[in-house]
């Protein structure tokens, strides 16, 4: 949901409110996705 919201042009504060998470956590997730791509979405992380 975070990745899709970011790709849709939503701001970090808006995404944080949407998923009820800390803004820093959202930024970390977006940066990780930008670095690793879809591999960062695997569970458990490799």
C-alpha positions in Angstrom: 0.0 0.0 0.0 2.9 2.4 0.8 4.6 1.8 -2.5 1.4 2.3 -4.5 0.5 5.4 -2.5 3.9 6.9 -3.2 3.7 6.0 -6.9 0.4 7.7 -7.0 2.0 11.0 -5.9 0.9 11.0 -2.2 3.2 12.8 0.2 4.9 11.0 3.1 2.7 12.6 5.7 -0.4 11.6 3.8 0.8 8.0 3.5 1.8 7.9 7.2 -1.8 9.0 8.1 -3.3 6.5 5.7 -1.4 3.5 7.2 -1.1 4.9 10.7 2.7 4.8 10.7 5.5 7.1 11.6 6.7 9.3 8.7 10.3 8.1 9.2 9.2 4.5 8.8 7.4 5.4 5.5 10.5 7.2 4.2 12.6 4.1 5.1 10.2 1.8 3.2 10.2 4.0 0.1 14.0 4.3 0.1 14.4 0.5 0.5 11.9 -0.1 -2.3 13.8 2.4 -4.5 17.1 0.5 -3.8 15.9 -3.1 -3.9 12.8 -3.0 -6.0 10.2 -5.8 -5.5 12.7 -8.0 -3.6 12.1 -5.8 -0.5 8.5 -6.8 -0.4 9.3 -10.5 0.2 8.5 -11.9 3.7 10.6 -12.8 5.5 13.2 -10.4 4.1 16.2 -12.1 2.6 
